[in-house]
Amino acid sequence: MNDELNLAREILQGRNHKDVPDDEILDHSRQLFEDWMSGELRMERPKVYDHYALVIAALLRRVAELEGRLEAVEQNRLP
């Protein structure tokens, strides 16, 4: 029996990645990473295509959103 979790499968729970909100991906992955670092759970050896790609995509979307918001704020502050 393999007691190691697959990060992406654990977050997706059988859903398509497009159906999982970024907030859920980031919150769940943060908790899984913290549990892994504290030794509370074990995860499979990471592979970009099935572990980190999901988290990286959510982070990239979040960065793009924040950059857009920052640009709007900066535009409103120009004289």
N, C-alpha and C positions, 0 to 999 in steps of 0.2 A: 504494500500500500504506500502510495506516494503522499506524504503529508506536506509537500511543498506547494505553495500557491502560485498560480500564474497570475500576475498582476492584472493584465488586460482582461482575462476571462473573469476574474473576481469582480472587477468593476463593471464589465458589460452585462454579466449575468444572462448571456444568451441574446442580448439585444444588439442591433446594429449600432456601430459607433456614432452614426448620425442621429440616433434617437436618444443619446445620453447627453444631458446638458453639461457644459464645461464646468459649472460650479460643482456638480456631482462628481465629475471625473477628478477635479482638483482636490475636493474635500476627501473623497474616498482614497485616492492615491496618497495624500498626505498622511492619513491615518495608517494605511498599510505600510508605508515607508517607516513611520515612527515605531510601529509594532515590530517590524523587521529589525530596525536598528537597536531596539531594546531587547531583542532576543525572544520576543513573545510569539513570533511566528517565523516560518521559513518560507522563502520564495525560490522558485526555480531560477536557475542561472539566467540573468537577463539577456534578452535578445531585442535589438532595436525594433524589429518588425512586429513583435507581439507584446512587448512590455512598455517600453518607453515611448513608442510612436504615439500612442493614445495620449499620454501626458504631455509630450512635447507639442502636439497639435493643439491641445487645449491651451497651453501656455502661450503659444504663438498667436492664437486668436485673441487671448486676453491682452497681450502686449499691443497688438494692432488696435484693439478697442481703446486702450488707455492712451496710446499715441494720438488717436483721433480726438479724444476728449481733451488732452493736453494742448493740441493744436488749436482747438476751438477756444480754450481758455486764453491762450496766448494771443489769438486774433482779437479777442474782446478787450485785451489790455493795451493794444497798440493805440497811440494817439491819432 
